[in-house]
Amino acid sequence: MKRQKRDQTERAYMKGYKAGIDGRSRSLCPHETGQTRQQWLNGWREARIDHWDGYNRTAQFQKLSNIHYSAASG
């Protein structure tokens, strides 16, 4: 079965979430403008909020894995 390429906005969100997990600055967003930038920032923000709410790195990676799985099956 042929794998479909993930949607660019979904990929931007996941990369932003990973950057947030790593504690990187949001100014490191690789996108200049548009929906992909917004999604990257949304992912980054959600990861930082999860961190502040007490999620550890393992829990954050598990959440990211669940997000990826639900998006891939949807």
A tleap script that builds the chain and sets N, CA, C and O, in Angstrom:
source leaprc.protein.ff14SB
mol = sequence {
  NMET LYS ARG GLN LYS ARG ASP GLN THR GLU
  ARG ALA TYR MET LYS GLY TYR LYS ALA GLY
  ILE ASP GLY ARG SER ARG SER LEU CYS PRO
  HIE GLU THR GLY GLN THR ARG GLN GLN TRP
  LEU ASN GLY TRP ARG GLU ALA ARG ILE ASP
  HIE TRP ASP GLY TYR ASN ARG THR ALA GLN
  PHE GLN LYS LEU SER ASN ILE HIE TYR SER
  ALA ALA SER CGLY
}
set mol.1.N position { 0.848 -1.179 0.000 }
set mol.1.CA position { 0.000 0.000 0.000 }
set mol.1.C position { 0.897 1.247 0.000 }
set mol.1.O position { 1.888 1.317 0.727 }
set mol.2.N position { 0.539 2.187 -0.799 }
set mol.2.CA position { 1.295 3.415 -0.912 }
set mol.2.C position { 1.002 4.331 0.278 }
set mol.2.O position { -0.156 4.540 0.641 }
set mol.3.N position { 2.061 4.873 0.879 }
set mol.3.CA position { 1.870 5.798 1.998 }
set mol.3.C position { 1.627 7.197 1.468 }
set mol.3.O position { 2.302 7.660 0.549 }
set mol.4.N position { 0.663 7.850 2.058 }
set mol.4.CA position { 0.394 9.235 1.665 }
set mol.4.C position { 1.302 10.159 2.454 }
set mol.4.O position { 1.609 9.915 3.621 }
set mol.5.N position { 1.717 11.206 1.804 }
set mol.5.CA position { 2.535 12.200 2.470 }
set mol.5.C position { 1.661 12.980 3.441 }
set mol.5.O position { 0.527 13.340 3.123 }
set mol.6.N position { 2.195 13.234 4.619 }
set mol.6.CA position { 1.417 13.985 5.595 }
set mol.6.C position { 1.184 15.410 5.134 }
set mol.6.O position { 2.019 16.006 4.455 }
set mol.7.N position { 0.080 15.921 5.500 }
set mol.7.CA position { -0.300 17.298 5.223 }
set mol.7.C position { 0.751 18.243 5.827 }
set mol.7.O position { 1.220 18.016 6.942 }
set mol.8.N position { 1.114 19.285 5.101 }
set mol.8.CA position { 2.160 20.214 5.544 }
set mol.8.C position { 1.824 20.888 6.867 }
set mol.8.O position { 2.710 21.108 7.693 }
set mol.9.N position { 0.546 21.220 7.076 }
set mol.9.CA position { 0.192 21.882 8.333 }
set mol.9.C position { 0.302 20.918 9.509 }
set mol.9.O position { 0.713 21.313 10.600 }
set mol.10.N position { -0.064 19.650 9.292 }
set mol.10.CA position { 0.076 18.651 10.360 }
set mol.10.C position { 1.557 18.463 10.702 }
set mol.10.O position { 1.935 18.387 11.871 }
set mol.11.N position { 2.372 18.393 9.670 }
set mol.11.CA position { 3.808 18.226 9.884 }
set mol.11.C position { 4.396 19.433 10.617 }
set mol.11.O position { 5.234 19.269 11.504 }
set mol.12.N position { 3.969 20.628 10.258 }
set mol.12.CA position { 4.451 21.833 10.933 }
set mol.12.C position { 4.050 21.817 12.405 }
set mol.12.O position { 4.849 22.176 13.270 }
set mol.13.N position { 2.814 21.402 12.692 }
set mol.13.CA position { 2.342 21.325 14.076 }
set mol.13.C position { 3.219 20.367 14.886 }
set mol.13.O position { 3.645 20.688 15.995 }
set mol.14.N position { 3.483 19.190 14.317 }
set mol.14.CA position { 4.266 18.182 15.034 }
set mol.14.C position { 5.708 18.643 15.249 }
set mol.14.O position { 6.284 18.398 16.309 }
set mol.15.N position { 6.281 19.298 14.268 }
set mol.15.CA position { 7.642 19.810 14.435 }
set mol.15.C position { 7.684 20.934 15.464 }
set mol.15.O position { 8.641 21.039 16.231 }
set mol.16.N position { 6.653 21.774 15.482 }
set mol.16.CA position { 6.571 22.817 16.502 }
set mol.16.C position { 6.420 22.230 17.889 }
set mol.16.O position { 7.015 22.724 18.847 }
set mol.17.N position { 5.618 21.170 18.001 }
set mol.17.CA position { 5.430 20.507 19.289 }
set mol.17.C position { 6.761 19.929 19.767 }
set mol.17.O position { 7.108 20.050 20.942 }
set mol.18.N position { 7.503 19.303 18.856 }
set mol.18.CA position { 8.813 18.750 19.221 }
set mol.18.C position { 9.772 19.845 19.674 }
set mol.18.O position { 10.533 19.653 20.622 }
set mol.19.N position { 9.737 20.985 19.003 }
set mol.19.CA position { 10.593 22.100 19.396 }
set mol.19.C position { 10.203 22.591 20.794 }
set mol.19.O position { 11.069 22.937 21.598 }
set mol.20.N position { 8.909 22.620 21.076 }
set mol.20.CA position { 8.438 23.023 22.398 }
set mol.20.C position { 8.868 22.047 23.476 }
set mol.20.O position { 9.230 22.458 24.578 }
set mol.21.N position { 8.830 20.747 23.166 }
set mol.21.CA position { 9.281 19.732 24.113 }
set mol.21.C position { 10.748 19.962 24.457 }
set mol.21.O position { 11.153 19.848 25.614 }
set mol.22.N position { 11.533 20.285 23.438 }
set mol.22.CA position { 12.966 20.498 23.634 }
set mol.22.C position { 13.283 21.839 24.297 }
set mol.22.O position { 14.441 22.125 24.601 }
set mol.23.N position { 12.256 22.658 24.521 }
set mol.23.CA position { 12.463 23.937 25.180 }
set mol.23.C position { 13.057 25.009 24.285 }
set mol.23.O position { 13.594 26.005 24.769 }
set mol.24.N position { 12.959 24.803 22.973 }
set mol.24.CA position { 13.497 25.806 22.051 }
set mol.24.C position { 12.607 27.037 21.986 }
set mol.24.O position { 11.420 26.985 22.308 }
set mol.25.N position { 13.194 28.123 21.569 }
set mol.25.CA position { 12.482 29.390 21.454 }
set mol.25.C position { 11.534 29.372 20.263 }
set mol.25.O position { 11.824 28.756 19.238 }
set mol.26.N position { 10.412 30.044 20.405 }
set mol.26.CA position { 9.477 30.112 19.277 }
set mol.26.C position { 10.027 30.954 18.137 }
set mol.26.O position { 9.540 30.867 17.010 }
set mol.27.N position { 11.037 31.767 18.423 }
set mol.27.CA position { 11.641 32.567 17.353 }
set mol.27.C position { 12.410 31.696 16.359 }
set mol.27.O position { 12.829 32.185 15.310 }
set mol.28.N position { 12.600 30.410 16.677 }
set mol.28.CA position { 13.283 29.495 15.773 }
set mol.28.C position { 12.342 28.853 14.754 }
set mol.28.O position { 12.740 27.945 14.024 }
set mol.29.N position { 11.109 29.319 14.707 }
set mol.29.CA position { 10.148 28.793 13.739 }
set mol.29.C position { 10.712 28.963 12.329 }
set mol.29.O position { 11.087 30.072 11.947 }
set mol.30.N position { 10.776 27.878 11.553 }
set mol.30.CA position { 11.371 27.958 10.218 }
set mol.30.C position { 10.465 28.571 9.153 }
set mol.30.O position { 10.908 28.801 8.028 }
set mol.31.N position { 9.217 28.835 9.489 }
set mol.31.CA position { 8.264 29.353 8.502 }
set mol.31.C position { 8.085 30.861 8.686 }
set mol.31.O position { 7.967 31.353 9.808 }
set mol.32.N position { 8.067 31.565 7.593 }
set mol.32.CA position { 7.948 33.021 7.627 }
set mol.32.C position { 6.511 33.494 7.872 }
set mol.32.O position { 6.267 34.337 8.735 }
set mol.33.N position { 5.579 32.949 7.115 }
set mol.33.CA position { 4.188 33.393 7.196 }
set mol.33.C position { 3.266 32.229 6.882 }
set mol.33.O position { 3.714 31.127 6.566 }
set mol.34.N position { 1.988 32.491 6.973 }
set mol.34.CA position { 0.990 31.542 6.504 }
set mol.34.C position { 0.537 30.517 7.534 }
set mol.34.O position { 0.872 30.576 8.717 }
set mol.35.N position { -0.244 29.577 7.017 }
set mol.35.CA position { -0.858 28.548 7.854 }
set mol.35.C position { 0.182 27.631 8.488 }
set mol.35.O position { 0.025 27.212 9.635 }
set mol.36.N position { 1.245 27.319 7.745 }
set mol.36.CA position { 2.255 26.422 8.323 }
set mol.36.C position { 2.949 27.078 9.512 }
set mol.36.O position { 3.259 26.403 10.494 }
set mol.37.N position { 3.195 28.374 9.437 }
set mol.37.CA position { 3.793 29.083 10.580 }
set mol.37.C position { 2.841 29.047 11.766 }
set mol.37.O position { 3.264 28.795 12.894 }
set mol.38.N position { 1.574 29.293 11.521 }
set mol.38.CA position { 0.589 29.297 12.603 }
set mol.38.C position { 0.501 27.922 13.260 }
set mol.38.O position { 0.431 27.817 14.485 }
set mol.39.N position { 0.504 26.873 12.445 }
set mol.39.CA position { 0.428 25.521 12.999 }
set mol.39.C position { 1.685 25.163 13.786 }
set mol.39.O position { 1.595 24.515 14.828 }
set mol.40.N position { 2.856 25.578 13.302 }
set mol.40.CA position { 4.101 25.336 14.033 }
set mol.40.C position { 4.022 26.012 15.397 }
set mol.40.O position { 4.362 25.414 16.418 }
set mol.41.N position { 3.571 27.263 15.404 }
set mol.41.CA position { 3.457 27.995 16.671 }
set mol.41.C position { 2.410 27.376 17.585 }
set mol.41.O position { 2.594 27.351 18.802 }
set mol.42.N position { 1.304 26.870 17.017 }
set mol.42.CA position { 0.286 26.193 17.827 }
set mol.42.C position { 0.867 24.953 18.492 }
set mol.42.O position { 0.617 24.702 19.671 }
set mol.43.N position { 1.643 24.175 17.738 }
set mol.43.CA position { 2.282 22.990 18.305 }
set mol.43.C position { 3.274 23.359 19.385 }
set mol.43.O position { 3.304 22.737 20.447 }
set mol.44.N position { 4.091 24.373 19.120 }
set mol.44.CA position { 5.079 24.838 20.095 }
set mol.44.C position { 4.383 25.271 21.387 }
set mol.44.O position { 4.789 24.893 22.486 }
set mol.45.N position { 3.327 26.069 21.231 }
set mol.45.CA position { 2.591 26.588 22.388 }
set mol.45.C position { 1.963 25.453 23.206 }
set mol.45.O position { 2.009 25.466 24.436 }
set mol.46.N position { 1.384 24.487 22.522 }
set mol.46.CA position { 0.759 23.377 23.232 }
set mol.46.C position { 1.788 22.570 24.027 }
set mol.46.O position { 1.515 22.156 25.154 }
set mol.47.N position { 2.961 22.348 23.448 }
set mol.47.CA position { 4.014 21.621 24.155 }
set mol.47.C position { 4.467 22.393 25.392 }
set mol.47.O position { 4.697 21.798 26.445 }
set mol.48.N position { 4.594 23.707 25.270 }
set mol.48.CA position { 5.024 24.510 26.419 }
set mol.48.C position { 3.946 24.491 27.506 }
set mol.48.O position { 4.270 24.399 28.690 }
set mol.49.N position { 2.683 24.576 27.124 }
set mol.49.CA position { 1.589 24.521 28.102 }
set mol.49.C position { 1.586 23.169 28.798 }
set mol.49.O position { 1.416 23.096 30.015 }
set mol.50.N position { 1.774 22.094 28.031 }
set mol.50.CA position { 1.839 20.765 28.635 }
set mol.50.C position { 2.982 20.688 29.642 }
set mol.50.O position { 2.828 20.119 30.722 }
set mol.51.N position { 4.117 21.258 29.288 }
set mol.51.CA position { 5.268 21.272 30.198 }
set mol.51.C position { 4.920 22.021 31.490 }
set mol.51.O position { 5.206 21.547 32.590 }
set mol.52.N position { 4.308 23.177 31.343 }
set mol.52.CA position { 3.939 23.980 32.520 }
set mol.52.C position { 2.865 23.291 33.359 }
set mol.52.O position { 2.787 23.499 34.570 }
set mol.53.N position { 2.037 22.471 32.709 }
set mol.53.CA position { 0.998 21.727 33.429 }
set mol.53.C position { 1.529 20.462 34.095 }
set mol.53.O position { 0.771 19.739 34.742 }
set mol.54.N position { 2.821 20.188 33.944 }
set mol.54.CA position { 3.428 19.077 34.650 }
set mol.54.C position { 3.681 17.827 33.837 }
set mol.54.O position { 4.129 16.824 34.392 }
set mol.55.N position { 3.410 17.848 32.538 }
set mol.55.CA position { 3.732 16.683 31.715 }
set mol.55.C position { 5.253 16.536 31.659 }
set mol.55.O position { 5.964 17.522 31.464 }
set mol.56.N position { 5.752 15.320 31.828 }
set mol.56.CA position { 7.185 15.113 31.627 }
set mol.56.C position { 7.428 14.807 30.153 }
set mol.56.O position { 6.481 14.676 29.378 }
set mol.57.N position { 8.694 14.696 29.770 }
set mol.57.CA position { 9.032 14.480 28.355 }
set mol.57.C position { 8.401 13.208 27.807 }
set mol.57.O position { 7.938 13.182 26.667 }
set mol.58.N position { 8.382 12.153 28.617 }
set mol.58.CA position { 7.806 10.893 28.166 }
set mol.58.C position { 6.329 11.055 27.858 }
set mol.58.O position { 5.848 10.568 26.835 }
set mol.59.N position { 5.613 11.732 28.731 }
set mol.59.CA position { 4.184 11.959 28.512 }
set mol.59.C position { 3.953 12.827 27.273 }
set mol.59.O position { 3.008 12.599 26.517 }
set mol.60.N position { 4.813 13.813 27.071 }
set mol.60.CA position { 4.668 14.671 25.906 }
set mol.60.C position { 4.912 13.891 24.612 }
set mol.60.O position { 4.183 14.074 23.637 }
set mol.61.N position { 5.930 13.021 24.593 }
set mol.61.CA position { 6.174 12.221 23.401 }
set mol.61.C position { 5.028 11.254 23.155 }
set mol.61.O position { 4.671 10.988 22.008 }
set mol.62.N position { 4.448 10.724 24.233 }
set mol.62.CA position { 3.298 9.831 24.081 }
set mol.62.C position { 2.115 10.596 23.474 }
set mol.62.O position { 1.418 10.083 22.599 }
set mol.63.N position { 1.903 11.817 23.947 }
set mol.63.CA position { 0.821 12.640 23.404 }
set mol.63.C position { 1.064 12.917 21.919 }
set mol.63.O position { 0.140 12.833 21.110 }
set mol.64.N position { 2.293 13.244 21.571 }
set mol.64.CA position { 2.642 13.505 20.176 }
set mol.64.C position { 2.400 12.262 19.326 }
set mol.64.O position { 1.896 12.357 18.208 }
set mol.65.N position { 2.757 11.108 19.854 }
set mol.65.CA position { 2.524 9.849 19.152 }
set mol.65.C position { 1.023 9.628 18.950 }
set mol.65.O position { 0.603 9.195 17.877 }
set mol.66.N position { 0.224 9.916 19.955 }
set mol.66.CA position { -1.232 9.765 19.833 }
set mol.66.C position { -1.806 10.732 18.807 }
set mol.66.O position { -2.705 10.373 18.048 }
set mol.67.N position { -1.295 11.944 18.782 }
set mol.67.CA position { -1.755 12.933 17.801 }
set mol.67.C position { -1.441 12.437 16.396 }
set mol.67.O position { -2.282 12.509 15.500 }
set mol.68.N position { -0.226 11.934 16.213 }
set mol.68.CA position { 0.189 11.427 14.912 }
set mol.68.C position { -0.672 10.240 14.498 }
set mol.68.O position { -1.107 10.163 13.348 }
set mol.69.N position { -0.922 9.320 15.417 }
set mol.69.CA position { -1.706 8.123 15.114 }
set mol.69.C position { -3.134 8.502 14.734 }
set mol.69.O position { -3.668 7.984 13.753 }
set mol.70.N position { -3.760 9.398 15.499 }
set mol.70.CA position { -5.148 9.763 15.205 }
set mol.70.C position { -5.263 10.529 13.890 }
set mol.70.O position { -6.260 10.395 13.180 }
set mol.71.N position { -4.247 11.333 13.561 }
set mol.71.CA position { -4.276 12.061 12.295 }
set mol.71.C position { -4.058 11.103 11.115 }
set mol.71.O position { -4.645 11.278 10.048 }
set mol.72.N position { -3.213 10.099 11.320 }
set mol.72.CA position { -2.926 9.153 10.239 }
set mol.72.C position { -4.102 8.229 9.960 }
set mol.72.O position { -4.305 7.809 8.821 }
set mol.73.N position { -4.878 7.911 10.990 }
set mol.73.CA position { -6.005 6.996 10.795 }
set mol.73.C position { -7.276 7.726 10.389 }
set mol.73.O position { -8.265 7.100 10.009 }
set mol.74.N position { -7.245 9.067 10.472 }
set mol.74.CA position { -8.445 9.840 10.168 }
set mol.74.C position { -8.636 10.182 8.785 }
set mol.74.O position { -9.623 10.834 8.440 }
savepdb mol mol.pdb
quit
